[in-house]
Amino acid sequence: MAGTSGGAPSIYPTVLYADAKAAIRQLTEGLGFTELSLYESEDGTVMHAELVQGNGAVMIGSKGRGGVFDGAMKSAGPAGVYVVVDDVDAHHRRAVEHGVEILMPPTDQDYGSRDYMARDAEGNIWSFGTYAPAIGG
């Protein structure tokens, strides 16, 4: 398939935060992501971070860091990201234990998935579920 290399994802949602360090803590501690990389400026601004969950990843950065992407995202609203997890109920319990705001508890969907929905500290919506559509052929 064009655009893939070694099984790496070819799409990476990118979310900017006013407090990227706090977001990284919430995403790793409360929502089970693993920090893959973190690049900071001399003053501690998060220039770029990569967090992984399963075989996917999200890129995180600080708002106000400058550059073309930061300028383009300046007026952007919250993002919504869907993440596939094996055990929705265990994942949900972890989020609750860490004080993550839950918008929808684990719910069986008509299309066969079990999902829940959460809002992070800066208003981004994170959905976690078992639905994993096959891509490609």
C-alpha positions in Angstrom: 0.0 0.0 0.0 1.4 3.4 -0.9 2.4 5.6 2.0 3.2 2.9 4.5 6.6 1.9 5.7 7.3 -1.1 7.9 3.8 -1.2 9.2 3.9 2.3 10.6 0.6 4.2 10.6 0.3 6.6 7.7 -2.1 9.0 9.5 -1.2 10.8 12.8 -3.8 13.0 14.5 -2.0 16.1 15.8 -3.4 18.0 18.8 -2.0 21.3 20.2 -2.5 22.2 23.9 -2.1 25.3 26.0 -0.4 23.0 28.6 1.0 20.2 26.6 3.0 18.7 29.5 -0.3 18.3 31.5 -2.0 16.8 28.4 0.8 14.3 28.1 0.5 13.3 31.7 -3.3 12.9 31.4 -3.0 10.9 28.1 -0.3 8.6 29.5 -1.4 8.1 33.1 -5.2 8.3 32.6 -5.8 7.1 29.1 -3.0 4.5 28.7 -0.8 6.1 26.0 2.9 5.5 26.0 5.3 8.4 25.4 7.5 7.5 22.4 9.3 10.9 22.0 9.4 14.3 23.5 11.2 17.4 22.1 11.2 20.6 24.2 12.6 24.0 23.6 15.1 25.5 26.1 12.2 27.1 28.0 10.4 23.7 28.3 7.8 24.3 25.6 6.7 21.0 24.0 7.7 21.4 20.4 6.7 17.9 19.4 5.8 14.7 21.3 4.6 11.3 20.0 2.3 9.1 22.1 1.4 5.6 21.0 -1.5 3.3 21.7 -1.5 -0.1 20.0 -0.2 0.4 16.5 -1.3 4.0 16.2 0.1 7.3 17.4 -0.8 10.9 18.1 1.4 13.9 17.9 1.2 16.5 20.6 2.6 20.1 20.8 2.3 23.3 22.7 0.0 26.1 21.4 1.9 29.4 20.9 5.2 27.8 20.0 5.4 29.5 16.6 5.7 28.2 13.1 3.3 27.6 10.2 1.3 24.7 11.8 0.8 26.6 15.1 -0.4 29.6 13.2 -2.8 27.5 11.1 -4.2 25.9 14.2 -4.6 29.1 16.2 -8.4 29.3 15.8 -9.0 25.6 15.7 -11.5 24.1 18.0 -11.2 20.9 20.0 -10.3 17.7 18.1 -11.9 14.3 18.2 -9.8 11.1 18.0 -10.9 7.5 18.0 -8.6 4.9 19.4 -9.0 1.1 19.2 -8.4 -0.8 22.5 -8.8 -4.4 23.4 -10.5 -4.1 26.7 -12.9 -1.1 26.8 -14.1 -1.7 30.3 -10.6 -1.9 31.8 -9.5 1.2 29.8 -12.6 3.1 31.1 -11.8 2.1 34.7 -8.3 3.5 34.4 -9.6 6.7 33.0 -12.2 7.1 35.8 -9.5 6.3 38.4 -7.4 9.2 37.0 -10.3 11.6 37.1 -10.8 11.8 33.3 -14.2 13.4 32.4 -16.4 10.6 30.9 -19.0 11.7 28.4 -20.3 8.2 27.6 -19.7 5.1 29.7 -18.8 1.8 27.9 -21.7 1.1 25.6 -22.4 -1.7 23.1 -23.1 -0.2 19.6 -25.5 -1.5 16.9 -22.5 -2.0 14.6 -20.7 -4.4 17.0 -18.3 -2.1 18.8 -18.1 -1.4 22.5 -17.0 2.2 23.1 -16.7 5.0 25.6 -16.1 8.6 25.2 -14.0 11.1 27.3 -13.0 14.7 27.2 -9.5 15.8 28.1 -8.6 18.8 30.2 -8.6 21.1 27.2 -11.8 19.9 25.6 -10.6 17.4 23.0 -12.9 14.3 22.7 -11.3 10.9 22.9 -13.3 7.8 21.9 -12.0 4.4 22.8 -13.6 1.2 21.4 -13.2 -2.2 19.8 -14.3 -1.1 16.3 -11.3 -1.6 14.0 -12.2 -1.4 10.3 -10.0 -3.3 7.8 -8.2 -0.9 5.5 -6.8 -1.9 2.2 -7.1 -5.2 0.6 
